[in-house]
């Protein structure tokens, strides 16, 4: 295997491991959330979780893209106008 190919394979493996780590963390935190409810009725869980994850995701991707919204949208796999709307919703400049 060429060094460049090896580096790409290693990067993909690392990304897959982080994805599993992220999924594991979400599961753990959601179990704790339900435990902490202590009988209270949950509501709006989906929006709560998406909002908690989306803002730091956008912040990190925008930093990585050096503030370039077109590049950030490409990295996220979303339309630039969708990105702009989400940035405004979260108060990210």
HTML snippet that shows the backbone in 3Dmol.js (N, CA, C, O; Angstrom):
<script src="https://3Dmol.org/build/3Dmol-min.js"></script>
<div id="view" style="width:600px;height:400px;position:relative"></div>
<script>
const pdb = `
ATOM      1  N   UNK A   1       0.840  -1.181   0.000  1.00  0.00           N
ATOM      2  CA  UNK A   1       0.000   0.000   0.000  1.00  0.00           C
ATOM      3  C   UNK A   1       0.889   1.249   0.000  1.00  0.00           C
ATOM      4  O   UNK A   1       1.893   1.299   0.710  1.00  0.00           O
ATOM      5  N   UNK A   2       0.523   2.235  -0.783  1.00  0.00           N
ATOM      6  CA  UNK A   2       1.257   3.495  -0.856  1.00  0.00           C
ATOM      7  C   UNK A   2       1.082   4.254   0.466  1.00  0.00           C
ATOM      8  O   UNK A   2       0.051   4.116   1.123  1.00  0.00           O
ATOM      9  N   UNK A   3       2.090   5.060   0.863  1.00  0.00           N
ATOM     10  CA  UNK A   3       1.968   5.827   2.112  1.00  0.00           C
ATOM     11  C   UNK A   3       0.722   6.709   2.150  1.00  0.00           C
ATOM     12  O   UNK A   3       0.074   6.819   3.191  1.00  0.00           O
ATOM     13  N   UNK A   4       0.380   7.338   1.026  1.00  0.00           N
ATOM     14  CA  UNK A   4      -0.798   8.213   0.982  1.00  0.00           C
ATOM     15  C   UNK A   4      -2.069   7.388   1.200  1.00  0.00           C
ATOM     16  O   UNK A   4      -2.968   7.813   1.925  1.00  0.00           O
ATOM     17  N   UNK A   5      -2.144   6.214   0.576  1.00  0.00           N
ATOM     18  CA  UNK A   5      -3.291   5.322   0.715  1.00  0.00           C
ATOM     19  C   UNK A   5      -3.404   4.827   2.156  1.00  0.00           C
ATOM     20  O   UNK A   5      -4.500   4.744   2.711  1.00  0.00           O
ATOM     21  N   UNK A   6      -2.266   4.504   2.749  1.00  0.00           N
ATOM     22  CA  UNK A   6      -2.249   4.071   4.148  1.00  0.00           C
ATOM     23  C   UNK A   6      -2.747   5.176   5.065  1.00  0.00           C
ATOM     24  O   UNK A   6      -3.498   4.913   6.004  1.00  0.00           O
ATOM     25  N   UNK A   7      -2.337   6.403   4.802  1.00  0.00           N
ATOM     26  CA  UNK A   7      -2.756   7.537   5.622  1.00  0.00           C
ATOM     27  C   UNK A   7      -4.260   7.745   5.519  1.00  0.00           C
ATOM     28  O   UNK A   7      -4.925   8.020   6.518  1.00  0.00           O
ATOM     29  N   UNK A   8      -4.795   7.613   4.307  1.00  0.00           N
ATOM     30  CA  UNK A   8      -6.252   7.767   4.123  1.00  0.00           C
ATOM     31  C   UNK A   8      -7.006   6.662   4.846  1.00  0.00           C
ATOM     32  O   UNK A   8      -8.025   6.920   5.487  1.00  0.00           O
ATOM     33  N   UNK A   9      -6.513   5.431   4.746  1.00  0.00           N
ATOM     34  CA  UNK A   9      -7.158   4.303   5.420  1.00  0.00           C
ATOM     35  C   UNK A   9      -7.130   4.504   6.931  1.00  0.00           C
ATOM     36  O   UNK A   9      -8.116   4.227   7.615  1.00  0.00           O
ATOM     37  N   UNK A  10      -6.013   4.982   7.450  1.00  0.00           N
ATOM     38  CA  UNK A  10      -5.900   5.235   8.885  1.00  0.00           C
ATOM     39  C   UNK A  10      -6.852   6.348   9.314  1.00  0.00           C
ATOM     40  O   UNK A  10      -7.466   6.263  10.377  1.00  0.00           O
ATOM     41  N   UNK A  11      -6.977   7.388   8.496  1.00  0.00           N
ATOM     42  CA  UNK A  11      -7.884   8.496   8.808  1.00  0.00           C
ATOM     43  C   UNK A  11      -9.333   8.010   8.823  1.00  0.00           C
ATOM     44  O   UNK A  11     -10.115   8.412   9.684  1.00  0.00           O
ATOM     45  N   UNK A  12      -9.694   7.140   7.864  1.00  0.00           N
ATOM     46  CA  UNK A  12     -11.064   6.594   7.836  1.00  0.00           C
ATOM     47  C   UNK A  12     -11.327   5.731   9.062  1.00  0.00           C
ATOM     48  O   UNK A  12     -12.403   5.807   9.655  1.00  0.00           O
ATOM     49  N   UNK A  13     -10.359   4.916   9.443  1.00  0.00           N
ATOM     50  CA  UNK A  13     -10.516   4.062  10.623  1.00  0.00           C
ATOM     51  C   UNK A  13     -10.675   4.905  11.883  1.00  0.00           C
ATOM     52  O   UNK A  13     -11.492   4.599  12.751  1.00  0.00           O
ATOM     53  N   UNK A  14      -9.884   5.965  11.970  1.00  0.00           N
ATOM     54  CA  UNK A  14      -9.974   6.861  13.127  1.00  0.00           C
ATOM     55  C   UNK A  14     -11.340   7.555  13.166  1.00  0.00           C
ATOM     56  O   UNK A  14     -11.933   7.694  14.236  1.00  0.00           O
ATOM     57  N   UNK A  15     -11.835   7.985  12.018  1.00  0.00           N
ATOM     58  CA  UNK A  15     -13.144   8.632  11.949  1.00  0.00           C
ATOM     59  C   UNK A  15     -14.243   7.662  12.360  1.00  0.00           C
ATOM     60  O   UNK A  15     -15.171   8.048  13.072  1.00  0.00           O
ATOM     61  N   UNK A  16     -14.153   6.416  11.925  1.00  0.00           N
ATOM     62  CA  UNK A  16     -15.151   5.408  12.296  1.00  0.00           C
ATOM     63  C   UNK A  16     -15.127   5.160  13.796  1.00  0.00           C
ATOM     64  O   UNK A  16     -16.178   5.000  14.416  1.00  0.00           O
ATOM     65  N   UNK A  17     -13.940   5.128  14.381  1.00  0.00           N
ATOM     66  CA  UNK A  17     -13.813   4.933  15.826  1.00  0.00           C
ATOM     67  C   UNK A  17     -14.441   6.094  16.581  1.00  0.00           C
ATOM     68  O   UNK A  17     -15.132   5.886  17.578  1.00  0.00           O
ATOM     69  N   UNK A  18     -14.203   7.329  16.110  1.00  0.00           N
ATOM     70  CA  UNK A  18     -14.792   8.502  16.753  1.00  0.00           C
ATOM     71  C   UNK A  18     -16.303   8.475  16.625  1.00  0.00           C
ATOM     72  O   UNK A  18     -17.012   8.851  17.559  1.00  0.00           O
ATOM     73  N   UNK A  19     -16.809   8.029  15.465  1.00  0.00           N
ATOM     74  CA  UNK A  19     -18.251   7.932  15.264  1.00  0.00           C
ATOM     75  C   UNK A  19     -18.844   6.979  16.285  1.00  0.00           C
ATOM     76  O   UNK A  19     -19.884   7.267  16.876  1.00  0.00           O
ATOM     77  N   UNK A  20     -18.193   5.851  16.494  1.00  0.00           N
ATOM     78  CA  UNK A  20     -18.657   4.902  17.495  1.00  0.00           C
ATOM     79  C   UNK A  20     -18.586   5.504  18.886  1.00  0.00           C
ATOM     80  O   UNK A  20     -19.465   5.270  19.714  1.00  0.00           O
ATOM     81  N   UNK A  21     -17.545   6.276  19.143  1.00  0.00           N
ATOM     82  CA  UNK A  21     -17.385   6.944  20.425  1.00  0.00           C
ATOM     83  C   UNK A  21     -18.487   7.974  20.632  1.00  0.00           C
ATOM     84  O   UNK A  21     -19.038   8.083  21.727  1.00  0.00           O
ATOM     85  N   UNK A  22     -18.809   8.723  19.595  1.00  0.00           N
ATOM     86  CA  UNK A  22     -19.877   9.707  19.673  1.00  0.00           C
ATOM     87  C   UNK A  22     -21.221   9.017  19.935  1.00  0.00           C
ATOM     88  O   UNK A  22     -21.988   9.445  20.797  1.00  0.00           O
ATOM     89  N   UNK A  23     -21.495   7.955  19.190  1.00  0.00           N
ATOM     90  CA  UNK A  23     -22.737   7.210  19.385  1.00  0.00           C
ATOM     91  C   UNK A  23     -22.827   6.656  20.799  1.00  0.00           C
ATOM     92  O   UNK A  23     -23.879   6.715  21.435  1.00  0.00           O
ATOM     93  N   UNK A  24     -21.737   6.128  21.273  1.00  0.00           N
ATOM     94  CA  UNK A  24     -21.694   5.574  22.631  1.00  0.00           C
ATOM     95  C   UNK A  24     -21.956   6.658  23.677  1.00  0.00           C
ATOM     96  O   UNK A  24     -22.670   6.429  24.653  1.00  0.00           O
ATOM     97  N   UNK A  25     -21.377   7.826  23.467  1.00  0.00           N
ATOM     98  CA  UNK A  25     -21.574   8.940  24.394  1.00  0.00           C
ATOM     99  C   UNK A  25     -23.024   9.399  24.393  1.00  0.00           C
ATOM    100  O   UNK A  25     -23.587   9.681  25.451  1.00  0.00           O
ATOM    101  N   UNK A  26     -23.630   9.477  23.216  1.00  0.00           N
ATOM    102  CA  UNK A  26     -25.043   9.878  23.129  1.00  0.00           C
ATOM    103  C   UNK A  26     -25.915   8.868  23.872  1.00  0.00           C
ATOM    104  O   UNK A  26     -26.788   9.252  24.650  1.00  0.00           O
ATOM    105  N   UNK A  27     -25.679   7.583  23.634  1.00  0.00           N
ATOM    106  CA  UNK A  27     -26.464   6.553  24.335  1.00  0.00           C
ATOM    107  C   UNK A  27     -26.329   6.692  25.845  1.00  0.00           C
ATOM    108  O   UNK A  27     -27.317   6.657  26.578  1.00  0.00           O
ATOM    109  N   UNK A  28     -25.102   6.848  26.290  1.00  0.00           N
ATOM    110  CA  UNK A  28     -24.836   6.969  27.728  1.00  0.00           C
ATOM    111  C   UNK A  28     -25.561   8.181  28.313  1.00  0.00           C
ATOM    112  O   UNK A  28     -26.195   8.082  29.363  1.00  0.00           O
ATOM    113  N   UNK A  29     -25.466   9.308  27.638  1.00  0.00           N
ATOM    114  CA  UNK A  29     -26.084  10.534  28.150  1.00  0.00           C
ATOM    115  C   UNK A  29     -27.609  10.465  28.106  1.00  0.00           C
ATOM    116  O   UNK A  29     -28.274  10.991  28.997  1.00  0.00           O
ATOM    117  N   UNK A  30     -28.168   9.825  27.085  1.00  0.00           N
ATOM    118  CA  UNK A  30     -29.619   9.690  27.013  1.00  0.00           C
ATOM    119  C   UNK A  30     -30.138   8.770  28.115  1.00  0.00           C
ATOM    120  O   UNK A  30     -31.188   9.039  28.698  1.00  0.00           O
ATOM    121  N   UNK A  31     -29.422   7.699  28.403  1.00  0.00           N
ATOM    122  CA  UNK A  31     -29.811   6.820  29.517  1.00  0.00           C
ATOM    123  C   UNK A  31     -29.793   7.597  30.821  1.00  0.00           C
ATOM    124  O   UNK A  31     -30.697   7.470  31.646  1.00  0.00           O
ATOM    125  N   UNK A  32     -28.753   8.404  30.997  1.00  0.00           N
ATOM    126  CA  UNK A  32     -28.651   9.217  32.217  1.00  0.00           C
ATOM    127  C   UNK A  32     -29.768  10.249  32.267  1.00  0.00           C
ATOM    128  O   UNK A  32     -30.322  10.506  33.335  1.00  0.00           O
ATOM    129  N   UNK A  33     -30.104  10.839  31.139  1.00  0.00           N
ATOM    130  CA  UNK A  33     -31.195  11.818  31.070  1.00  0.00           C
ATOM    131  C   UNK A  33     -32.501  11.203  31.565  1.00  0.00           C
ATOM    132  O   UNK A  33     -33.199  11.794  32.389  1.00  0.00           O
ATOM    133  N   UNK A  34     -32.829  10.009  31.057  1.00  0.00           N
ATOM    134  CA  UNK A  34     -34.072   9.357  31.477  1.00  0.00           C
ATOM    135  C   UNK A  34     -34.022   8.958  32.948  1.00  0.00           C
ATOM    136  O   UNK A  34     -35.034   9.023  33.645  1.00  0.00           O
ATOM    137  N   UNK A  35     -32.864   8.553  33.415  1.00  0.00           N
ATOM    138  CA  UNK A  35     -32.706   8.209  34.832  1.00  0.00           C
ATOM    139  C   UNK A  35     -32.923   9.450  35.705  1.00  0.00           C
ATOM    140  O   UNK A  35     -33.575   9.382  36.747  1.00  0.00           O
ATOM    141  N   UNK A  36     -32.372  10.571  35.269  1.00  0.00           N
ATOM    142  CA  UNK A  36     -32.474  11.807  36.042  1.00  0.00           C
ATOM    143  C   UNK A  36     -33.883  12.390  36.049  1.00  0.00           C
ATOM    144  O   UNK A  36     -34.209  13.200  36.917  1.00  0.00           O
ATOM    145  N   UNK A  37     -34.718  11.993  35.100  1.00  0.00           N
ATOM    146  CA  UNK A  37     -36.087  12.511  35.065  1.00  0.00           C
ATOM    147  C   UNK A  37     -36.855  12.118  36.322  1.00  0.00           C
ATOM    148  O   UNK A  37     -37.735  12.848  36.778  1.00  0.00           O
ATOM    149  N   UNK A  38     -36.518  10.972  36.870  1.00  0.00           N
ATOM    150  CA  UNK A  38     -37.114  10.515  38.122  1.00  0.00           C
ATOM    151  C   UNK A  38     -38.648  10.586  38.086  1.00  0.00           C
ATOM    152  O   UNK A  38     -39.279  11.141  38.986  1.00  0.00           O
ATOM    153  N   UNK A  39     -39.225  10.017  37.032  1.00  0.00           N
ATOM    154  CA  UNK A  39     -40.680   9.966  36.931  1.00  0.00           C
ATOM    155  C   UNK A  39     -41.319  11.123  36.191  1.00  0.00           C
ATOM    156  O   UNK A  39     -42.494  11.046  35.834  1.00  0.00           O
ATOM    157  N   UNK A  40     -40.578  12.192  35.950  1.00  0.00           N
ATOM    158  CA  UNK A  40     -41.130  13.322  35.201  1.00  0.00           C
ATOM    159  C   UNK A  40     -41.334  12.905  33.745  1.00  0.00           C
ATOM    160  O   UNK A  40     -40.609  12.052  33.233  1.00  0.00           O
ATOM    161  N   UNK A  41     -42.321  13.508  33.081  1.00  0.00           N
ATOM    162  CA  UNK A  41     -42.609  13.185  31.692  1.00  0.00           C
ATOM    163  C   UNK A  41     -41.675  13.973  30.766  1.00  0.00           C
ATOM    164  O   UNK A  41     -41.641  15.202  30.815  1.00  0.00           O
ATOM    165  N   UNK A  42     -40.911  13.255  29.916  1.00  0.00           N
ATOM    166  CA  UNK A  42     -40.023  13.964  28.983  1.00  0.00           C
ATOM    167  C   UNK A  42     -40.819  14.586  27.844  1.00  0.00           C
ATOM    168  O   UNK A  42     -41.920  14.140  27.523  1.00  0.00           O
ATOM    169  N   UNK A  43     -40.248  15.619  27.241  1.00  0.00           N
ATOM    170  CA  UNK A  43     -40.910  16.286  26.126  1.00  0.00           C
ATOM    171  C   UNK A  43     -39.858  16.966  25.251  1.00  0.00           C
ATOM    172  O   UNK A  43     -38.896  17.538  25.761  1.00  0.00           O
ATOM    173  N   UNK A  44     -40.043  16.902  23.946  1.00  0.00           N
ATOM    174  CA  UNK A  44     -39.153  17.604  23.023  1.00  0.00           C
ATOM    175  C   UNK A  44     -37.726  17.109  23.034  1.00  0.00           C
ATOM    176  O   UNK A  44     -36.796  17.897  22.860  1.00  0.00           O
ATOM    177  N   UNK A  45     -37.536  15.826  23.233  1.00  0.00           N
ATOM    178  CA  UNK A  45     -36.191  15.265  23.351  1.00  0.00           C
ATOM    179  C   UNK A  45     -35.384  15.441  22.074  1.00  0.00           C
ATOM    180  O   UNK A  45     -34.205  15.792  22.123  1.00  0.00           O
ATOM    181  N   UNK A  46     -36.013  15.198  20.938  1.00  0.00           N
ATOM    182  CA  UNK A  46     -35.287  15.285  19.664  1.00  0.00           C
ATOM    183  C   UNK A  46     -34.684  16.676  19.476  1.00  0.00           C
ATOM    184  O   UNK A  46     -33.490  16.802  19.204  1.00  0.00           O
ATOM    185  N   UNK A  47     -35.495  17.712  19.619  1.00  0.00           N
ATOM    186  CA  UNK A  47     -34.993  19.081  19.443  1.00  0.00           C
ATOM    187  C   UNK A  47     -33.935  19.422  20.473  1.00  0.00           C
ATOM    188  O   UNK A  47     -32.971  20.121  20.161  1.00  0.00           O
ATOM    189  N   UNK A  48     -34.098  18.940  21.693  1.00  0.00           N
ATOM    190  CA  UNK A  48     -33.116  19.192  22.740  1.00  0.00           C
ATOM    191  C   UNK A  48     -31.752  18.633  22.338  1.00  0.00           C
ATOM    192  O   UNK A  48     -30.736  19.320  22.437  1.00  0.00           O
ATOM    193  N   UNK A  49     -31.740  17.382  21.884  1.00  0.00           N
ATOM    194  CA  UNK A  49     -30.482  16.733  21.529  1.00  0.00           C
ATOM    195  C   UNK A  49     -29.866  17.383  20.285  1.00  0.00           C
ATOM    196  O   UNK A  49     -28.668  17.662  20.258  1.00  0.00           O
ATOM    197  N   UNK A  50     -30.679  17.620  19.270  1.00  0.00           N
ATOM    198  CA  UNK A  50     -30.162  18.226  18.038  1.00  0.00           C
ATOM    199  C   UNK A  50     -29.555  19.595  18.345  1.00  0.00           C
ATOM    200  O   UNK A  50     -28.470  19.912  17.856  1.00  0.00           O
ATOM    201  N   UNK A  51     -30.233  20.396  19.138  1.00  0.00           N
ATOM    202  CA  UNK A  51     -29.701  21.724  19.470  1.00  0.00           C
ATOM    203  C   UNK A  51     -28.407  21.640  20.265  1.00  0.00           C
ATOM    204  O   UNK A  51     -27.509  22.461  20.078  1.00  0.00           O
ATOM    205  N   UNK A  52     -28.304  20.659  21.147  1.00  0.00           N
ATOM    206  CA  UNK A  52     -27.080  20.502  21.943  1.00  0.00           C
ATOM    207  C   UNK A  52     -25.891  20.077  21.088  1.00  0.00           C
ATOM    208  O   UNK A  52     -24.752  20.444  21.379  1.00  0.00           O
ATOM    209  N   UNK A  53     -26.150  19.309  20.043  1.00  0.00           N
ATOM    210  CA  UNK A  53     -25.077  18.795  19.195  1.00  0.00           C
ATOM    211  C   UNK A  53     -24.773  19.749  18.041  1.00  0.00           C
ATOM    212  O   UNK A  53     -23.616  19.915  17.656  1.00  0.00           O
ATOM    213  N   UNK A  54     -25.808  20.371  17.496  1.00  0.00           N
ATOM    214  CA  UNK A  54     -25.651  21.154  16.275  1.00  0.00           C
ATOM    215  C   UNK A  54     -24.757  22.383  16.455  1.00  0.00           C
ATOM    216  O   UNK A  54     -23.911  22.651  15.602  1.00  0.00           O
ATOM    217  N   UNK A  55     -24.923  23.121  17.530  1.00  0.00           N
ATOM    218  CA  UNK A  55     -24.139  24.353  17.700  1.00  0.00           C
ATOM    219  C   UNK A  55     -22.641  24.082  17.769  1.00  0.00           C
ATOM    220  O   UNK A  55     -21.883  24.709  17.029  1.00  0.00           O
ATOM    221  N   UNK A  56     -22.182  23.167  18.634  1.00  0.00           N
ATOM    222  CA  UNK A  56     -20.731  22.921  18.643  1.00  0.00           C
ATOM    223  C   UNK A  56     -20.232  22.315  17.334  1.00  0.00           C
ATOM    224  O   UNK A  56     -19.100  22.573  16.926  1.00  0.00           O
ATOM    225  N   UNK A  57     -21.068  21.510  16.670  1.00  0.00           N
ATOM    226  CA  UNK A  57     -20.691  20.971  15.363  1.00  0.00           C
ATOM    227  C   UNK A  57     -20.438  22.104  14.382  1.00  0.00           C
ATOM    228  O   UNK A  57     -19.415  22.124  13.697  1.00  0.00           O
ATOM    229  N   UNK A  58     -21.367  23.041  14.315  1.00  0.00           N
ATOM    230  CA  UNK A  58     -21.225  24.174  13.395  1.00  0.00           C
ATOM    231  C   UNK A  58     -20.005  25.025  13.746  1.00  0.00           C
ATOM    232  O   UNK A  58     -19.272  25.464  12.860  1.00  0.00           O
ATOM    233  N   UNK A  59     -19.795  25.254  15.036  1.00  0.00           N
ATOM    234  CA  UNK A  59     -18.650  26.062  15.459  1.00  0.00           C
ATOM    235  C   UNK A  59     -17.330  25.431  15.038  1.00  0.00           C
ATOM    236  O   UNK A  59     -16.445  26.118  14.526  1.00  0.00           O
ATOM    237  N   UNK A  60     -17.198  24.139  15.249  1.00  0.00           N
ATOM    238  CA  UNK A  60     -15.944  23.448  14.921  1.00  0.00           C
ATOM    239  C   UNK A  60     -15.733  23.405  13.409  1.00  0.00           C
ATOM    240  O   UNK A  60     -14.623  23.640  12.931  1.00  0.00           O
ATOM    241  N   UNK A  61     -16.786  23.109  12.657  1.00  0.00           N
ATOM    242  CA  UNK A  61     -16.653  23.046  11.199  1.00  0.00           C
ATOM    243  C   UNK A  61     -16.337  24.428  10.630  1.00  0.00           C
ATOM    244  O   UNK A  61     -15.514  24.543   9.722  1.00  0.00           O
ATOM    245  N   UNK A  62     -16.975  25.474  11.145  1.00  0.00           N
ATOM    246  CA  UNK A  62     -16.678  26.827  10.669  1.00  0.00           C
ATOM    247  C   UNK A  62     -15.226  27.199  10.976  1.00  0.00           C
ATOM    248  O   UNK A  62     -14.562  27.831  10.154  1.00  0.00           O
ATOM    249  N   UNK A  63     -14.738  26.817  12.136  1.00  0.00           N
ATOM    250  CA  UNK A  63     -13.338  27.074  12.476  1.00  0.00           C
ATOM    251  C   UNK A  63     -12.419  26.330  11.508  1.00  0.00           C
ATOM    252  O   UNK A  63     -11.454  26.892  10.990  1.00  0.00           O
ATOM    253  N   UNK A  64     -12.736  25.059  11.273  1.00  0.00           N
ATOM    254  CA  UNK A  64     -11.920  24.237  10.375  1.00  0.00           C
ATOM    255  C   UNK A  64     -11.926  24.809   8.952  1.00  0.00           C
ATOM    256  O   UNK A  64     -10.923  24.742   8.242  1.00  0.00           O
ATOM    257  N   UNK A  65     -13.065  25.367   8.549  1.00  0.00           N
ATOM    258  CA  UNK A  65     -13.188  25.954   7.205  1.00  0.00           C
ATOM    259  C   UNK A  65     -12.719  27.406   7.182  1.00  0.00           C
ATOM    260  O   UNK A  65     -12.893  28.100   6.180  1.00  0.00           O
ATOM    261  N   UNK A  66     -12.134  27.861   8.270  1.00  0.00           N
ATOM    262  CA  UNK A  66     -11.609  29.223   8.401  1.00  0.00           C
ATOM    263  C   UNK A  66     -12.671  30.270   8.069  1.00  0.00           C
ATOM    264  O   UNK A  66     -12.389  31.285   7.431  1.00  0.00           O
ATOM    265  N   UNK A  67     -13.902  29.998   8.517  1.00  0.00           N
ATOM    266  CA  UNK A  67     -14.991  30.950   8.332  1.00  0.00           C
ATOM    267  C   UNK A  67     -15.621  30.930   6.953  1.00  0.00           C
ATOM    268  O   UNK A  67     -16.549  31.695   6.688  1.00  0.00           O
ATOM    269  N   UNK A  68     -15.138  30.077   6.075  1.00  0.00           N
ATOM    270  CA  UNK A  68     -15.657  30.000   4.716  1.00  0.00           C
ATOM    271  C   UNK A  68     -16.936  29.156   4.715  1.00  0.00           C
ATOM    272  O   UNK A  68     -16.886  27.935   4.864  1.00  0.00           O
ATOM    273  N   UNK A  69     -18.079  29.825   4.546  1.00  0.00           N
ATOM    274  CA  UNK A  69     -19.365  29.138   4.622  1.00  0.00           C
ATOM    275  C   UNK A  69     -19.563  28.133   3.495  1.00  0.00           C
ATOM    276  O   UNK A  69     -20.164  27.079   3.703  1.00  0.00           O
ATOM    277  N   UNK A  70     -19.070  28.446   2.319  1.00  0.00           N
ATOM    278  CA  UNK A  70     -19.197  27.514   1.206  1.00  0.00           C
ATOM    279  C   UNK A  70     -18.454  26.223   1.513  1.00  0.00           C
ATOM    280  O   UNK A  70     -18.983  25.129   1.317  1.00  0.00           O
ATOM    281  N   UNK A  71     -17.233  26.357   1.993  1.00  0.00           N
ATOM    282  CA  UNK A  71     -16.429  25.175   2.357  1.00  0.00           C
ATOM    283  C   UNK A  71     -17.064  24.418   3.507  1.00  0.00           C
ATOM    284  O   UNK A  71     -17.111  23.189   3.485  1.00  0.00           O
ATOM    285  N   UNK A  72     -17.556  25.135   4.517  1.00  0.00           N
ATOM    286  CA  UNK A  72     -18.196  24.485   5.669  1.00  0.00           C
ATOM    287  C   UNK A  72     -19.433  23.712   5.225  1.00  0.00           C
ATOM    288  O   UNK A  72     -19.660  22.591   5.683  1.00  0.00           O
ATOM    289  N   UNK A  73     -20.223  24.291   4.351  1.00  0.00           N
ATOM    290  CA  UNK A  73     -21.418  23.613   3.845  1.00  0.00           C
ATOM    291  C   UNK A  73     -21.025  22.340   3.099  1.00  0.00           C
ATOM    292  O   UNK A  73     -21.691  21.313   3.231  1.00  0.00           O
ATOM    293  N   UNK A  74     -19.957  22.402   2.322  1.00  0.00           N
ATOM    294  CA  UNK A  74     -19.469  21.216   1.608  1.00  0.00           C
ATOM    295  C   UNK A  74     -19.053  20.134   2.591  1.00  0.00           C
ATOM    296  O   UNK A  74     -19.388  18.963   2.416  1.00  0.00           O
ATOM    297  N   UNK A  75     -18.319  20.535   3.630  1.00  0.00           N
ATOM    298  CA  UNK A  75     -17.871  19.566   4.636  1.00  0.00           C
ATOM    299  C   UNK A  75     -19.058  18.899   5.330  1.00  0.00           C
ATOM    300  O   UNK A  75     -19.029  17.702   5.615  1.00  0.00           O
ATOM    301  N   UNK A  76     -20.091  19.679   5.596  1.00  0.00           N
ATOM    302  CA  UNK A  76     -21.272  19.159   6.283  1.00  0.00           C
ATOM    303  C   UNK A  76     -22.214  18.405   5.349  1.00  0.00           C
ATOM    304  O   UNK A  76     -23.058  17.630   5.797  1.00  0.00           O
ATOM    305  N   UNK A  77     -22.060  18.638   4.055  1.00  0.00           N
ATOM    306  CA  UNK A  77     -22.954  17.997   3.094  1.00  0.00           C
ATOM    307  C   UNK A  77     -24.329  18.634   3.056  1.00  0.00           C
ATOM    308  O   UNK A  77     -25.329  17.964   2.798  1.00  0.00           O
ATOM    309  N   UNK A  78     -24.372  19.946   3.318  1.00  0.00           N
ATOM    310  CA  UNK A  78     -25.645  20.672   3.281  1.00  0.00           C
ATOM    311  C   UNK A  78     -25.516  21.875   2.362  1.00  0.00           C
ATOM    312  O   UNK A  78     -24.411  22.280   2.000  1.00  0.00           O
ATOM    313  N   UNK A  79     -26.649  22.438   1.992  1.00  0.00           N
ATOM    314  CA  UNK A  79     -26.712  23.625   1.161  1.00  0.00           C
ATOM    315  C   UNK A  79     -26.175  24.826   1.944  1.00  0.00           C
ATOM    316  O   UNK A  79     -26.382  24.915   3.155  1.00  0.00           O
ATOM    317  N   UNK A  80     -25.492  25.744   1.269  1.00  0.00           N
ATOM    318  CA  UNK A  80     -24.935  26.924   1.954  1.00  0.00           C
ATOM    319  C   UNK A  80     -26.030  27.767   2.603  1.00  0.00           C
ATOM    320  O   UNK A  80     -25.827  28.300   3.694  1.00  0.00           O
ATOM    321  N   UNK A  81     -27.185  27.896   1.955  1.00  0.00           N
ATOM    322  CA  UNK A  81     -28.276  28.668   2.560  1.00  0.00           C
ATOM    323  C   UNK A  81     -28.791  28.001   3.830  1.00  0.00           C
ATOM    324  O   UNK A  81     -29.165  28.683   4.785  1.00  0.00           O
ATOM    325  N   UNK A  82     -28.812  26.671   3.843  1.00  0.00           N
ATOM    326  CA  UNK A  82     -29.205  25.939   5.054  1.00  0.00           C
ATOM    327  C   UNK A  82     -28.198  26.214   6.162  1.00  0.00           C
ATOM    328  O   UNK A  82     -28.579  26.436   7.311  1.00  0.00           O
ATOM    329  N   UNK A  83     -26.922  26.200   5.822  1.00  0.00           N
ATOM    330  CA  UNK A  83     -25.880  26.500   6.802  1.00  0.00           C
ATOM    331  C   UNK A  83     -26.067  27.908   7.349  1.00  0.00           C
ATOM    332  O   UNK A  83     -26.009  28.114   8.562  1.00  0.00           O
ATOM    333  N   UNK A  84     -26.288  28.875   6.473  1.00  0.00           N
ATOM    334  CA  UNK A  84     -26.462  30.265   6.921  1.00  0.00           C
ATOM    335  C   UNK A  84     -27.636  30.374   7.903  1.00  0.00           C
ATOM    336  O   UNK A  84     -27.539  31.065   8.918  1.00  0.00           O
ATOM    337  N   UNK A  85     -28.734  29.695   7.599  1.00  0.00           N
ATOM    338  CA  UNK A  85     -29.911  29.704   8.471  1.00  0.00           C
ATOM    339  C   UNK A  85     -29.572  29.109   9.838  1.00  0.00           C
ATOM    340  O   UNK A  85     -29.958  29.657  10.871  1.00  0.00           O
ATOM    341  N   UNK A  86     -28.860  28.003   9.840  1.00  0.00           N
ATOM    342  CA  UNK A  86     -28.498  27.344  11.097  1.00  0.00           C
ATOM    343  C   UNK A  86     -27.517  28.212  11.908  1.00  0.00           C
ATOM    344  O   UNK A  86     -27.615  28.284  13.133  1.00  0.00           O
ATOM    345  N   UNK A  87     -26.587  28.861  11.224  1.00  0.00           N
ATOM    346  CA  UNK A  87     -25.652  29.759  11.913  1.00  0.00           C
ATOM    347  C   UNK A  87     -26.414  30.897  12.584  1.00  0.00           C
ATOM    348  O   UNK A  87     -26.120  31.258  13.724  1.00  0.00           O
ATOM    349  N   UNK A  88     -27.385  31.456  11.883  1.00  0.00           N
ATOM    350  CA  UNK A  88     -28.210  32.532  12.464  1.00  0.00           C
ATOM    351  C   UNK A  88     -29.024  32.026  13.653  1.00  0.00           C
ATOM    352  O   UNK A  88     -29.109  32.698  14.680  1.00  0.00           O
ATOM    353  N   UNK A  89     -29.620  30.847  13.515  1.00  0.00           N
ATOM    354  CA  UNK A  89     -30.425  30.274  14.597  1.00  0.00           C
ATOM    355  C   UNK A  89     -29.611  30.105  15.875  1.00  0.00           C
ATOM    356  O   UNK A  89     -30.132  30.271  16.978  1.00  0.00           O
ATOM    357  N   UNK A  90     -28.333  29.774  15.721  1.00  0.00           N
ATOM    358  CA  UNK A  90     -27.467  29.531  16.877  1.00  0.00           C
ATOM    359  C   UNK A  90     -26.641  30.746  17.277  1.00  0.00           C
ATOM    360  O   UNK A  90     -25.836  30.676  18.205  1.00  0.00           O
ATOM    361  N   UNK A  91     -26.841  31.865  16.573  1.00  0.00           N
ATOM    362  CA  UNK A  91     -26.099  33.079  16.902  1.00  0.00           C
ATOM    363  C   UNK A  91     -24.612  32.975  16.642  1.00  0.00           C
ATOM    364  O   UNK A  91     -23.800  33.537  17.377  1.00  0.00           O
ATOM    365  N   UNK A  92     -24.261  32.252  15.592  1.00  0.00           N
ATOM    366  CA  UNK A  92     -22.846  32.087  15.229  1.00  0.00           C
ATOM    367  C   UNK A  92     -22.566  33.017  14.056  1.00  0.00           C
ATOM    368  O   UNK A  92     -23.261  32.979  13.041  1.00  0.00           O
ATOM    369  N   UNK A  93     -21.545  33.847  14.205  1.00  0.00           N
ATOM    370  CA  UNK A  93     -21.171  34.790  13.142  1.00  0.00           C
ATOM    371  C   UNK A  93     -20.317  34.142  12.095  1.00  0.00           C
ATOM    372  O   UNK A  93     -19.917  34.798  11.132  1.00  0.00           O
TER     373      UNK A  93
END
`;
const viewer = $3Dmol.createViewer("view");
viewer.addModel(pdb, "pdb");
viewer.setStyle({}, {cartoon: {color: "spectrum"}});
viewer.zoomTo();
viewer.render();
</script>
